[in-house]
Amino acid sequence: MKTLCIGEILWDVFPDKKVWGGAPANFIFHTVQMGAEAAAYSAVGDDELGREITRAIKDCGINLKAPTTDHPTGVVDITLNKDGSANYQFNADCAWDHIALSSELINLSSNADLIAFGSLAQRSEQSRQTIYEALRHRKSCCKVLFDINLRQNFYSEEVILKSLNECDFLKLNEEELPIICDLLNIEEAELSDSFNLELIILTLGEEGSTIISQNETSIMSASPCELVDTVGAGDSFTACFIINYLQGMPIKDAQKQASDMAAYVCSHSGATVELPAKLKLTP
């Protein structure tokens, strides 16, 4: 299976260290661990942080295409609350705000089985239009995942509506669901039918997750863990669930494995955690 993410790659800067990340990159990292052939498309600065993040991502087996720009490589300062939840402060006008369309991206998009994108990279007009143009070149059987991933004020009704109309799978969390429904003036129960979504993946933090398909709703408690931080937990859950679902695993089984995977990530620092073999099993 060929997976492609388009969007921000950046450095997550904690008080004591930095690790590479960005929601699309976190997602694609975990699809590699699930056996997918993965590519990521973004932009980096012509700086040491850009060269370092390029090496690090490629070393993980990801086919990274990230042309350099005149803008600095993305950085987000992360502070952790006592409950392990995170606060994010993004730098402005950075490289991933200037993701440019290229023949390489069109080729990746036209060959992908799954394309993932979010709302954050759409804070800039250039990156937003690049994402939509790449989606326009996808093959008819390609599935599209929109991970809403709301951050600060970097989204609008226009961006959310356009993205929902492009996707098959919607990922959001318990805080984002009421925000989106209020923004679009629809009821939560109407979201799936309003946009003809194949799946809604709703993560609920320590309460677990809910998967809503056209035929069933699966509610599951979170797998237990000793919490270190929650950074990237939702991305790992989504990657595990989607890869297994697309390969024919029943929803509840895929949801359980994804829950175990997210718990493992929560028990370690950072989003790009190497998984044990038992969590990489696919159908």
DABELSUL-V351771 format. One record per residue. RES is the residue in three letters. PHI is phi in whole degrees, 0 to 359 (NA if undefined). NEAR is the number of other ideal C-beta (glycine too) atoms within 8 Angstrom. Layout:
<<RES | PHI | NEAR> <RES | PHI | NEAR>>
This chain:
<<MET | NA | 10> <LYS | 258 | 11> <THR | 244 | 16> <LEU | 222 | 15> <CYS | 245 | 15> <ILE | 233 | 17> <GLY | 153 | 18> <GLU | 287 | 13> <ILE | 240 | 17> <LEU | 200 | 16> <TRP | 263 | 13> <ASP | 278 | 13> <VAL | 255 | 8> <PHE | 268 | 11> <PRO | 303 | 3> <ASP | 243 | 3> <LYS | 189 | 5> <LYS | 230 | 7> <VAL | 223 | 11> <TRP | 286 | 13> <GLY | 189 | 16> <GLY | 104 | 13> <ALA | 306 | 13> <PRO | 298 | 18> <ALA | 292 | 19> <ASN | 300 | 14> <PHE | 301 | 15> <ILE | 291 | 17> <PHE | 302 | 15> <HIS | 284 | 14> <THR | 292 | 14> <VAL | 298 | 12> <GLN | 295 | 11> <MET | 270 | 12> <GLY | 97 | 8> <ALA | 281 | 11> <GLU | 269 | 7> <ALA | 246 | 15> <ALA | 228 | 15> <ALA | 229 | 17> <TYR | 233 | 14> <SER | 203 | 18> <ALA | 207 | 13> <VAL | 230 | 19> <GLY | 277 | 13> <ASP | 275 | 7> <ASP | 212 | 9> <GLU | 295 | 5> <LEU | 298 | 12> <GLY | 293 | 14> <ARG | 293 | 9> <GLU | 292 | 8> <ILE | 290 | 14> <THR | 297 | 11> <ARG | 298 | 8> <ALA | 296 | 9> <ILE | 290 | 14> <LYS | 296 | 9> <ASP | 295 | 6> <CYS | 272 | 9> <GLY | 89 | 5> <ILE | 265 | 13> <ASN | 280 | 9> <LEU | 269 | 12> <LYS | 242 | 12> <ALA | 219 | 13> <PRO | 302 | 8> <THR | 279 | 9> <THR | 233 | 11> <ASP | 276 | 4> <HIS | 251 | 10> <PRO | 290 | 10> <THR | 301 | 13> <GLY | 295 | 15> <VAL | 222 | 12> <VAL | 230 | 13> <ASP | 275 | 7> <ILE | 245 | 12> <THR | 243 | 8> <LEU | 256 | 9> <ASN | 279 | 8> <LYS | 299 | 3> <ASP | 272 | 5> <GLY | 90 | 11> <SER | 289 | 8> <ALA | 241 | 11> <ASN | 247 | 8> <TYR | 239 | 9> <GLN | 231 | 7> <PHE | 268 | 13> <ASN | 284 | 8> <ALA | 267 | 4> <ASP | 45 | 6> <CYS | 256 | 14> <ALA | 302 | 16> <TRP | 287 | 16> <ASP | 280 | 12> <HIS | 231 | 11> <ILE | 285 | 14> <ALA | 254 | 9> <LEU | 292 | 8> <SER | 210 | 8> <SER | 296 | 5> <GLU | 297 | 8> <LEU | 294 | 13> <ILE | 299 | 12> <ASN | 294 | 8> <LEU | 298 | 14> <SER | 294 | 15> <SER | 288 | 9> <ASN | 250 | 7> <ALA | 282 | 14> <ASP | 267 | 9> <LEU | 214 | 16> <ILE | 241 | 16> <ALA | 242 | 16> <PHE | 208 | 15> <GLY | 226 | 14> <SER | 265 | 15> <LEU | 297 | 13> <ALA | 295 | 18> <GLN | 277 | 13> <ARG | 293 | 10> <SER | 250 | 10> <GLU | 298 | 5> <GLN | 297 | 10> <SER | 295 | 16> <ARG | 299 | 12> <GLN | 292 | 9> <THR | 296 | 13> <ILE | 300 | 14> <TYR | 293 | 10> <GLU | 292 | 10> <ALA | 297 | 16> <LEU | 297 | 12> <ARG | 296 | 6> <HIS | 265 | 8> <ARG | 289 | 12> <LYS | 283 | 7> <SER | 296 | 4> <CYS | 270 | 5> <CYS | 288 | 11> <LYS | 267 | 11> <VAL | 236 | 14> <LEU | 251 | 16> <PHE | 249 | 15> <ASP | 265 | 15> <ILE | 304 | 14> <ASN | 48 | 10> <LEU | 295 | 10> <ARG | 228 | 9> <GLN | 49 | 5> <ASN | 250 | 3> <PHE | 272 | 10> <TYR | 202 | 12> <SER | 212 | 5> <GLU | 301 | 7> <GLU | 299 | 6> <VAL | 297 | 11> <ILE | 294 | 14> <LEU | 299 | 9> <LYS | 299 | 9> <SER | 293 | 13> <LEU | 296 | 11> <ASN | 285 | 7> <GLU | 264 | 9> <CYS | 256 | 12> <ASP | 260 | 8> <PHE | 242 | 14> <LEU | 245 | 14> <LYS | 247 | 12> <LEU | 205 | 12> <ASN | 246 | 10> <GLU | 292 | 9> <GLU | 278 | 7> <GLU | 282 | 11> <LEU | 303 | 12> <PRO | 294 | 8> <ILE | 297 | 9> <ILE | 294 | 13> <CYS | 295 | 12> <ASP | 292 | 7> <LEU | 299 | 8> <LEU | 267 | 10> <ASN | 58 | 5> <ILE | 228 | 8> <GLU | 280 | 6> <GLU | 304 | 8> <ALA | 291 | 4> <GLU | 267 | 8> <LEU | 299 | 15> <SER | 297 | 10> <ASP | 291 | 6> <SER | 297 | 8> <PHE | 240 | 10> <ASN | 51 | 5> <LEU | 278 | 12> <GLU | 287 | 7> <LEU | 215 | 11> <ILE | 245 | 12> <ILE | 252 | 14> <LEU | 248 | 12> <THR | 265 | 14> <LEU | 237 | 11> <GLY | 62 | 9> <GLU | 292 | 5> <GLU | 276 | 7> <GLY | 112 | 10> <SER | 204 | 14> <THR | 228 | 11> <ILE | 248 | 14> <ILE | 245 | 8> <SER | 249 | 10> <GLN | 288 | 4> <ASN | 243 | 3> <GLU | 204 | 5> <THR | 236 | 7> <SER | 247 | 10> <ILE | 250 | 6> <MET | 218 | 12> <SER | 289 | 6> <ALA | 289 | 14> <SER | 287 | 9> <PRO | 291 | 4> <CYS | 199 | 9> <GLU | 266 | 4> <LEU | 291 | 9> <VAL | 254 | 8> <ASP | 203 | 10> <THR | 258 | 11> <VAL | 297 | 11> <GLY | 81 | 13> <ALA | 297 | 12> <GLY | 295 | 12> <ASP | 295 | 13> <SER | 293 | 17> <PHE | 302 | 15> <THR | 297 | 15> <ALA | 299 | 16> <CYS | 297 | 16> <PHE | 297 | 14> <ILE | 296 | 13> <ILE | 298 | 15> <ASN | 293 | 15> <TYR | 299 | 11> <LEU | 291 | 10> <GLN | 262 | 9> <GLY | 99 | 5> <MET | 289 | 11> <PRO | 304 | 5> <ILE | 305 | 11> <LYS | 296 | 8> <ASP | 293 | 9> <ALA | 295 | 13> <GLN | 294 | 13> <LYS | 295 | 10> <GLN | 295 | 14> <ALA | 295 | 15> <SER | 296 | 15> <ASP | 297 | 10> <MET | 294 | 15> <ALA | 297 | 16> <ALA | 297 | 12> <TYR | 296 | 14> <VAL | 297 | 12> <CYS | 295 | 13> <SER | 273 | 9> <HIS | 229 | 8> <SER | 276 | 8> <GLY | 90 | 12> <ALA | 268 | 14> <THR | 261 | 11> <VAL | 262 | 10> <GLU | 290 | 3> <LEU | 265 | 10> <PRO | 289 | 6> <ALA | 302 | 6> <LYS | 295 | 5> <LEU | 268 | 12> <LYS | 260 | 10> <LEU | 293 | 6> <THR | 234 | 9> <PRO | 303 | 5>>
